[in-house]
Amino acid sequence: MTSSGITALLLLTVLLCADFTAAEVVVDCCLKTTDKFFPLILIDSYTLQEAGQGCDISATVFITKLEKTVCIVHPEEEKKKTKWVKSHIKYLEKKKEEMN
């Protein structure tokens, strides 16, 4: 095999590996949640994790001001346990709107 043939083969191998690597998306999921109150003053933002969209369970993921994640029950779960979660989300949404 010629050096240009070897180079072409190596290039093809690298491109194929890059395609496989790009297809793998790492999702950082909450594996369990708590319904214990978490102080709003410590929270900077949040995301909602939905079951079936790369993760096994639904959760509210609060991101603290120290950039740590806290996995709390999803706001659509039992209302008694999530009233404070919904209130925190509402406050964070209002805060985000005011910043824009």
Summary of the structure (lengths in Angstrom):
residues: 100
radius of gyration: 21.5
end to end distance: 60.6
largest distance: 72.1
contacts: 227
relative contact order: 0.14
helix: 45%
strand: 20%
